[in-house]
Structures are given as C-alpha cells and as structure tokens.
C-alpha cells in the first residue's frame, strides 16, 4: 500500500513539474509578443505597399501586408481585385480568416455551396481546400485575410 501511495505521489509530482515547465516555455515565447508594438492600419491608407499577386491571379490583383512576415506563420494581408474579376481555382497550405472590406464577392469551396460575401462579412477557409471566387460588384473587392501559416497560393489546372 505504501509503495502504491509513493508511486502515485511521484507521478503526481512529475505531472506538476511537467505542467510548470510547459508554462515557463509558453511564458518565454509569449514575452516577445509583449515587446511588440500595436498596429493600426486602414485599407484606405495611401502608404500601403501593394504588390503583385501570383501570376495565375487576374490582372490588377494586388496584395498588401498589414502585419507580420508573409513567409512565416500568423500574418495579415489585404487582397484586392478589380470589379467583375474571377479568381481561379486554387488552394493554400494555411487556413484563411477573411473579412470583406469593399465590394461583393462570391466564393466557392470544393464540394460546398457557393456563398456571397457582403461588406463586413466574415468567412473561414480551411487549409488545403480548393476554392475559387468572383468579385461580382462593379467596384473592386478588398478582402482582409489572416493566414495561420506562411502565405502561399497554388493554382489548380482544370
């Protein structure tokens, strides 16, 4: 009986030590976030640096980085396409968290019914799930996208 009780206490102590050490590791990782400055950006900001989209995207497509490094996890970007533009079928290694800022956009994920995003709407796109879209408004569509993994896009030849 004493042996079983001693083993239980040792296992319990080991468990507590493991949890504490995980907490210390997490605290060290999170402390770098505390040192980071806050950010406020507007999609109307004239100082945004708009770059080109991948070549398979429609002409006039642009991307601007709002926060983070797109080659690393957890970055935020703006994605802009001209009105009436079609975005070909593609996929990303990351999930996408999206909010439509201007225009009206129809989005279709593989094996799902198409959805229409209006200004202010939020959508979530699973990682590696093929999808296409169309800016159905005459005005440009600007979409906020938060990526969990590095930003990428791969065309799907149909």
C-alpha positions in Angstrom: 0.0 0.0 0.0 2.8 2.4 0.9 4.6 1.6 -2.4 1.4 2.4 -4.5 0.9 5.6 -2.5 4.6 6.6 -3.1 4.3 5.9 -6.8 1.2 8.0 -7.0 2.9 10.9 -5.3 5.9 10.6 -7.6 3.7 10.5 -10.7 1.7 13.5 -9.4 4.8 15.5 -8.7 6.2 14.6 -12.1 3.0 15.8 -13.7 3.1 19.1 -11.8 6.7 19.7 -12.8 5.9 19.0 -16.4 3.0 21.4 -16.4 5.1 24.1 -14.8 8.0 23.7 -17.3 5.5 23.9 -20.2 4.1 27.2 -18.6 7.7 28.6 -18.4 8.3 27.8 -22.1 5.0 29.3 -23.1 5.7 32.4 -21.0 9.1 32.9 -22.6 7.5 32.6 -26.1 4.7 35.0 -25.3 7.0 37.6 -23.7 8.3 38.5 -27.2 4.7 39.5 -28.1 4.6 41.9 -25.1 7.6 43.8 -26.6 5.9 44.2 -30.0 4.2 47.5 -30.8 0.5 47.6 -31.5 -0.6 48.2 -35.1 -3.4 50.2 -36.7 -3.8 50.2 -40.5 -6.6 51.2 -42.8 -7.3 49.6 -46.2 -7.6 53.3 -47.4 -4.1 54.1 -46.2 -2.1 55.7 -49.1 1.2 54.5 -47.6 0.2 50.8 -48.0 2.7 49.0 -50.3 0.7 47.0 -52.8 2.5 44.2 -54.5 1.5 41.8 -57.3 -0.5 38.6 -56.8 0.8 35.3 -58.1 0.8 35.1 -61.9 -2.3 32.9 -62.2 -4.5 35.6 -60.5 -6.4 38.1 -62.6 -4.7 41.2 -63.9 -5.0 44.1 -61.5 -4.8 41.8 -58.4 -2.7 43.2 -55.6 -1.7 42.2 -52.1 -0.5 44.5 -49.2 0.9 43.2 -45.9 -0.7 44.7 -42.9 1.2 42.8 -40.2 3.7 40.1 -39.8 6.0 38.4 -42.3 4.1 36.5 -45.0 6.9 33.9 -45.1 6.1 33.0 -41.5 3.0 32.0 -39.6 0.4 34.5 -38.5 0.4 37.3 -41.0 -2.4 39.6 -42.1 -2.8 40.9 -45.6 -5.2 42.8 -47.9 -6.2 41.1 -51.2 -7.6 43.4 -53.9 -9.1 42.5 -57.2 -10.9 44.7 -59.7 -14.7 44.5 -60.0 -16.1 41.7 -62.1 -12.8 39.8 -61.7 -12.7 36.0 -61.4 -10.2 34.3 -59.1 -9.3 30.9 -60.5 -9.5 27.7 -58.5 -6.6 27.5 -56.1 -5.6 26.3 -52.6 -3.4 27.4 -49.6 -1.3 25.5 -47.1 -2.9 27.7 -44.4 -6.4 28.3 -43.3 -7.8 31.8 -44.0 -9.8 34.1 -41.8 -11.4 36.7 -44.1 -13.5 39.9 -43.8 -14.7 41.6 -47.0 -14.0 45.4 -46.8 -15.3 46.6 -50.1 -17.3 45.1 -53.0 -19.3 41.9 -53.1 -17.6 38.5 -53.5 -18.9 35.1 -54.4 -16.7 32.3 -53.0 -17.0 28.6 -53.8 -15.1 25.9 -51.9 -14.8 22.3 -53.3 -17.9 20.2 -52.6 -19.7 23.2 -50.9 -22.5 25.5 -52.0 -21.3 29.0 -53.1 -21.5 31.8 -50.6 -21.8 35.5 -51.2 -19.8 37.8 -49.0 -21.0 41.4 -48.4 -19.1 44.2 -46.8 -18.4 43.3 -43.2 -19.0 39.6 -43.6 -16.5 37.1 -42.1 -15.6 33.8 -43.7 -13.3 31.0 -42.8 -11.5 28.9 -45.4 -9.9 25.5 -44.4 -6.3 24.8 -45.2 -5.6 22.9 -48.5 -9.3 23.1 -49.6 -9.6 24.2 -53.2 -11.7 27.3 -53.9 -12.5 30.0 -56.4 -14.1 33.4 -56.2 -15.5 36.2 -58.2 -15.8 39.9 -57.4 -19.4 40.3 -58.5 -19.6 44.0 -57.9 -18.5 46.7 -60.4 -16.3 48.2 -57.7 -13.1 46.5 -56.5 -13.2 43.8 -53.8 -10.8 44.3 -51.0 -10.6 41.3 -48.6 -8.7 41.2 -45.3 -7.1 37.7 -44.9 -5.4 36.4 -41.8 -3.2 33.4 -42.5 -2.2 30.9 -39.8 0.8 29.5 -41.8 3.1 31.2 -44.3 1.2 32.9 -47.2 1.1 30.8 -50.4 -1.4 30.1 -53.2 -1.3 27.2 -55.7 -3.3 27.2 -58.9 -5.4 24.1 -59.8 -5.3 23.3 -63.5 -8.8 22.3 -64.6 
